Structure formats: structure tokens, C-alpha cells
Amino acid sequence: MNSTKILDAKGLACPMPIVKTKKAMKELNTGDILEIHATDKGAKSDLTAWAKSGDHELLQSEEEADVLKFWIKKG
């Protein structure tokens, strides 16, 4: 999937992946895709809920070698 920007949030504990995601999203235009890499297992539920509450779209998520990857389209 083509990402506009990649955010490395690996090694960060809650709530930092969300804080960094919010900041990165402010720099993007509507329709842009942010790819987030995180290792905090709580990020899965946190980012899913955050995307929904912010009118963004979680396009895809996957886990690869203990790294959670998310693709969120800015709404």
C-alpha cells in the first residue's frame, strides 16, 4: 500500500503512539495515508478507536515480527 508518510512509533508505550499519530496526521492532507509502525500491543485497539472517533479510516492493519503496522487514511 502506498503511504504518504511513515511514522515510527516502535518502542513507545501508550499513549505515545496515539500522540505521535495525532501530530503526524495534522501535517497531512485529506485523503493522505499515514503508515504507523508500533510495538505496543495496546496500539491496535487505541488506533482503531482513535481513527473512528476522528473520522479517519483504518484501511489495514497487520503484525509482522512483533511490529504492528497500520494504514490510516486522513478523513
PyRosetta script that sets phi, psi and omega in degrees:
from pyrosetta import init, pose_from_sequence

init()
pose = pose_from_sequence("MNSTKILDAKGLACPMPIVKTKKAMKELNTGDILEIHATDKGAKSDLTAWAKSGDHELLQSEEEADVLKFWIKKG")
pose.set_psi(1, 136.6)
pose.set_omega(1, -179.8)
pose.set_phi(2, -80.9)
pose.set_psi(2, 124.7)
pose.set_omega(2, -179.8)
pose.set_phi(3, -108.2)
pose.set_psi(3, 143.7)
pose.set_omega(3, 175.6)
pose.set_phi(4, -76.2)
pose.set_psi(4, -37.7)
pose.set_omega(4, -177.7)
pose.set_phi(5, -148.3)
pose.set_psi(5, 148.0)
pose.set_omega(5, 176.3)
pose.set_phi(6, -115.1)
pose.set_psi(6, 129.9)
pose.set_omega(6, 178.7)
pose.set_phi(7, -109.6)
pose.set_psi(7, 122.1)
pose.set_omega(7, 177.5)
pose.set_phi(8, -94.8)
pose.set_psi(8, 104.5)
pose.set_omega(8, 179.0)
pose.set_phi(9, -113.9)
pose.set_psi(9, 21.9)
pose.set_omega(9, -179.5)
pose.set_phi(10, -67.6)
pose.set_psi(10, 139.2)
pose.set_omega(10, 178.0)
pose.set_phi(11, 84.9)
pose.set_psi(11, -4.5)
pose.set_omega(11, 180.0)
pose.set_phi(12, -94.1)
pose.set_psi(12, 137.5)
pose.set_omega(12, 178.2)
pose.set_phi(13, -94.2)
pose.set_psi(13, 158.7)
pose.set_omega(13, 177.6)
pose.set_phi(14, -54.3)
pose.set_psi(14, 136.8)
pose.set_omega(14, 8.5)
pose.set_phi(15, -99.4)
pose.set_psi(15, 13.7)
pose.set_omega(15, -172.6)
pose.set_phi(16, -60.6)
pose.set_psi(16, -37.9)
pose.set_omega(16, 176.8)
pose.set_phi(17, -58.4)
pose.set_psi(17, -38.1)
pose.set_omega(17, 178.8)
pose.set_phi(18, -70.2)
pose.set_psi(18, -43.3)
pose.set_omega(18, 179.8)
pose.set_phi(19, -59.2)
pose.set_psi(19, -46.3)
pose.set_omega(19, -180.0)
pose.set_phi(20, -67.2)
pose.set_psi(20, -36.4)
pose.set_omega(20, 178.7)
pose.set_phi(21, -64.9)
pose.set_psi(21, -44.9)
pose.set_omega(21, 178.5)
pose.set_phi(22, -58.0)
pose.set_psi(22, -45.0)
pose.set_omega(22, -178.7)
pose.set_phi(23, -63.9)
pose.set_psi(23, -44.9)
pose.set_omega(23, -179.0)
pose.set_phi(24, -64.9)
pose.set_psi(24, -37.7)
pose.set_omega(24, -179.2)
pose.set_phi(25, -65.0)
pose.set_psi(25, -32.1)
pose.set_omega(25, 179.5)
pose.set_phi(26, -63.8)
pose.set_psi(26, -24.9)
pose.set_omega(26, -178.0)
pose.set_phi(27, -86.6)
pose.set_psi(27, -6.7)
pose.set_omega(27, -176.6)
pose.set_phi(28, -101.2)
pose.set_psi(28, 160.6)
pose.set_omega(28, 175.7)
pose.set_phi(29, -93.5)
pose.set_psi(29, 158.6)
pose.set_omega(29, 176.7)
pose.set_phi(30, -55.2)
pose.set_psi(30, 132.3)
pose.set_omega(30, -179.6)
pose.set_phi(31, 93.8)
pose.set_psi(31, -14.4)
pose.set_omega(31, 177.0)
pose.set_phi(32, -70.5)
pose.set_psi(32, 156.1)
pose.set_omega(32, -178.4)
pose.set_phi(33, -115.8)
pose.set_psi(33, 126.2)
pose.set_omega(33, 176.5)
pose.set_phi(34, -102.4)
pose.set_psi(34, 126.7)
pose.set_omega(34, 176.0)
pose.set_phi(35, -101.7)
pose.set_psi(35, 125.7)
pose.set_omega(35, -177.0)
pose.set_phi(36, -116.9)
pose.set_psi(36, 132.5)
pose.set_omega(36, 174.9)
pose.set_phi(37, -113.1)
pose.set_psi(37, 122.7)
pose.set_omega(37, -178.5)
pose.set_phi(38, -138.4)
pose.set_psi(38, 157.3)
pose.set_omega(38, 176.9)
pose.set_phi(39, -115.7)
pose.set_psi(39, -10.5)
pose.set_omega(39, 178.7)
pose.set_phi(40, -75.6)
pose.set_psi(40, 117.6)
pose.set_omega(40, -176.3)
pose.set_phi(41, -60.4)
pose.set_psi(41, -27.2)
pose.set_omega(41, 178.6)
pose.set_phi(42, -69.9)
pose.set_psi(42, -15.6)
pose.set_omega(42, -178.3)
pose.set_phi(43, -62.1)
pose.set_psi(43, -29.9)
pose.set_omega(43, -178.0)
pose.set_phi(44, -60.4)
pose.set_psi(44, -53.0)
pose.set_omega(44, 179.9)
pose.set_phi(45, -72.4)
pose.set_psi(45, -36.5)
pose.set_omega(45, -179.3)
pose.set_phi(46, -63.4)
pose.set_psi(46, -49.4)
pose.set_omega(46, -177.6)
pose.set_phi(47, -69.4)
pose.set_psi(47, -34.2)
pose.set_omega(47, 176.8)
pose.set_phi(48, -62.4)
pose.set_psi(48, -47.9)
pose.set_omega(48, -179.8)
pose.set_phi(49, -67.4)
pose.set_psi(49, -41.0)
pose.set_omega(49, -179.1)
pose.set_phi(50, -63.5)
pose.set_psi(50, -44.5)
pose.set_omega(50, -179.5)
pose.set_phi(51, -60.3)
pose.set_psi(51, -43.7)
pose.set_omega(51, -178.7)
pose.set_phi(52, -65.1)
pose.set_psi(52, -43.9)
pose.set_omega(52, -177.0)
pose.set_phi(53, -70.4)
pose.set_psi(53, -23.0)
pose.set_omega(53, -178.6)
pose.set_phi(54, -99.3)
pose.set_psi(54, 12.2)
pose.set_omega(54, -178.4)
pose.set_phi(55, 60.7)
pose.set_psi(55, 30.9)
pose.set_omega(55, 174.1)
pose.set_phi(56, -102.6)
pose.set_psi(56, 167.9)
pose.set_omega(56, -177.8)
pose.set_phi(57, -119.8)
pose.set_psi(57, 119.3)
pose.set_omega(57, 174.0)
pose.set_phi(58, -78.1)
pose.set_psi(58, 106.3)
pose.set_omega(58, -175.4)
pose.set_phi(59, -78.3)
pose.set_psi(59, -39.3)
pose.set_omega(59, -174.5)
pose.set_phi(60, -162.3)
pose.set_psi(60, 151.7)
pose.set_omega(60, 171.0)
pose.set_phi(61, -145.4)
pose.set_psi(61, 147.4)
pose.set_omega(61, 178.6)
pose.set_phi(62, -154.4)
pose.set_psi(62, 162.8)
pose.set_omega(62, 177.3)
pose.set_phi(63, -119.7)
pose.set_psi(63, 130.1)
pose.set_omega(63, -177.9)
pose.set_phi(64, -138.6)
pose.set_psi(64, 113.1)
pose.set_omega(64, 178.7)
pose.set_phi(65, 51.4)
pose.set_psi(65, 52.9)
pose.set_omega(65, 178.7)
pose.set_phi(66, 66.4)
pose.set_psi(66, 12.7)
pose.set_omega(66, 175.4)
pose.set_phi(67, -112.4)
pose.set_psi(67, 123.7)
pose.set_omega(67, 176.8)
pose.set_phi(68, -86.4)
pose.set_psi(68, 132.0)
pose.set_omega(68, 179.3)
pose.set_phi(69, -120.1)
pose.set_psi(69, 135.9)
pose.set_omega(69, -179.1)
pose.set_phi(70, -131.0)
pose.set_psi(70, 146.1)
pose.set_omega(70, 173.8)
pose.set_phi(71, -123.8)
pose.set_psi(71, 115.1)
pose.set_omega(71, -178.2)
pose.set_phi(72, -118.7)
pose.set_psi(72, 127.8)
pose.set_omega(72, 178.1)
pose.set_phi(73, -93.7)
pose.set_psi(73, 126.6)
pose.set_omega(73, -177.4)
pose.set_phi(74, -69.7)
pose.set_psi(74, 129.8)
pose.set_omega(74, -179.6)
pose.set_phi(75, -91.9)
pose.dump_pdb("model.pdb")
